[in-house]
Amino acid sequence: MITRPHQIIALFGGLGLPTRGPGTWGTLGAFPLFWLLSTMPLSAKAAAYVGLLAVGTWAIVKTGRDLNAHDHRSIVIDEVIAMSLLLEIAVASWPSWILAFILFRIFDIAKPWPVYIPDRSPNGGFMVIADDLLAALWAAIVYVPVAWLLGWY
């Protein structure tokens, strides 16, 4: 399943291959990406995220065609990007990152409104990423006041 560059990207080097919890494994892949981007100035980091969204969309479309499923469970680049963006607002500590991780997984799995809207789209590509971006937004909405109440901000 990982024989072409777009598949390596979409499956984030194979993190999407486990039969149990590929989305959770993909979410863990956000941590090294976040650390890699954390040294960049804000403008370069923003450009990197835009580039990741573009490359991720391309990889998702091509891999979806390869696997005959627009949002195959092994495609995890969407979790990687969305969780990395959530980590951008999180306080730099393991308890904070664990909270962000748990909240993201809850909203990614539960798919409350409006997260489920792009998830139900048969179009693939950016729509596959959009539901995870919305899940990250929900996670951020919960994370910020909880982190504030815990005195992390």
C-alpha positions in Angstrom: 0.0 0.0 0.0 3.0 2.3 0.3 4.7 2.1 -3.1 4.3 5.6 -4.5 5.1 9.1 -3.1 1.5 10.1 -2.7 0.8 7.0 -0.7 3.7 7.7 1.6 2.3 11.2 2.2 -1.3 10.1 2.6 -0.5 7.2 4.9 2.2 9.4 6.7 5.0 6.9 6.1 2.8 4.0 7.2 1.2 5.3 10.4 -2.2 4.6 8.8 -1.5 0.9 8.2 -2.4 -0.6 11.6 -5.7 -2.3 11.5 -6.7 -0.9 14.9 -6.8 2.8 15.4 -5.1 4.2 12.3 -6.5 7.6 13.0 -5.0 7.6 16.5 -1.6 6.5 15.1 -1.9 9.3 12.5 -2.7 11.8 15.2 0.5 10.8 17.0 2.3 11.6 13.8 1.4 15.3 14.4 3.9 15.5 17.2 7.1 15.2 15.1 5.6 17.4 12.4 4.8 20.1 15.0 8.3 19.9 16.5 9.8 20.2 13.1 7.8 23.3 12.3 8.1 24.8 15.7 11.6 26.3 14.9 10.3 28.2 11.9 9.3 31.9 12.0 5.5 32.4 11.8 5.4 33.4 8.1 7.4 30.3 7.1 5.3 28.1 9.4 2.1 29.4 7.8 3.4 28.8 4.3 4.4 25.3 5.4 0.9 24.5 6.6 -0.6 25.9 3.4 1.8 23.7 1.4 1.0 20.7 3.6 -2.7 21.3 3.0 -2.1 21.4 -0.8 0.2 18.4 -0.9 -2.0 16.5 1.5 -5.1 17.1 -0.7 -3.2 15.9 -3.8 -2.0 12.8 -1.9 -5.5 12.0 -0.5 -7.1 12.2 -4.0 -4.5 10.0 -5.6 -4.4 7.5 -2.8 -8.2 7.4 -2.6 -8.2 6.4 -6.2 -5.6 3.8 -5.6 -7.6 2.3 -2.8 -11.0 2.8 -4.4 -12.2 4.8 -1.3 -12.1 8.6 -1.2 -11.4 8.6 2.6 -9.8 5.2 3.3 -9.2 4.6 7.0 -5.4 4.3 6.3 -5.2 7.9 5.0 -4.0 9.8 8.0 -2.3 12.9 6.7 -5.5 14.8 7.6 -5.2 13.9 11.2 -1.5 14.8 11.2 -2.1 18.3 9.8 -5.1 19.1 11.9 -3.6 17.9 15.2 -0.3 19.7 14.4 -2.4 22.9 14.0 -4.1 22.3 17.3 -0.7 21.9 19.0 0.2 25.4 17.8 -2.2 26.8 20.4 -1.5 24.4 23.1 0.8 25.2 26.0 4.2 23.5 25.6 3.9 20.7 28.2 3.1 17.0 28.1 -0.1 17.4 30.2 -1.3 20.1 27.8 -0.4 18.1 24.7 -2.1 15.0 26.1 -5.3 17.0 26.7 -5.2 18.4 23.2 -4.6 14.9 21.8 -7.6 13.4 23.7 -9.9 16.3 22.8 -9.0 16.0 19.1 -9.6 12.3 19.1 -13.0 12.7 20.8 -14.1 15.3 18.2 -12.6 13.4 15.3 -14.4 10.2 16.3 -17.7 11.7 17.5 -17.9 14.1 14.5 -20.4 16.7 16.0 -21.9 19.4 13.8 -20.4 20.7 11.6 -17.5 18.1 11.6 -19.8 15.5 10.0 -20.7 17.6 7.0 -17.4 17.4 5.0 -16.9 13.8 6.3 -20.1 12.8 4.4 -18.9 14.4 1.2 -18.0 11.9 -1.5 -15.6 14.4 -3.1 -12.4 13.5 -1.1 -9.4 15.7 -1.3 -9.7 18.8 0.8 -13.0 17.6 2.3 -11.2 14.7 3.9 -8.9 17.2 5.6 -11.8 19.7 6.4 -13.5 17.4 8.8 -10.3 17.0 10.8 -9.7 20.8 10.8 -13.2 21.3 12.2 -12.5 18.6 14.8 -9.4 20.5 15.8 -11.4 23.7 16.0 -13.9 22.0 18.4 -11.0 20.7 20.4 -9.5 24.2 20.6 -12.8 25.6 21.7 -12.8 23.2 24.6 -9.0 23.2 25.2 -8.5 26.9 25.7 -11.0 27.5 28.6 -9.9 24.2 30.3 -6.2 25.2 29.9 -7.0 28.6 31.3 -8.9 27.1 34.3 -5.9 24.8 35.0 -3.6 27.9 35.0 -1.7 26.9 31.9 -2.1 30.3 30.2 
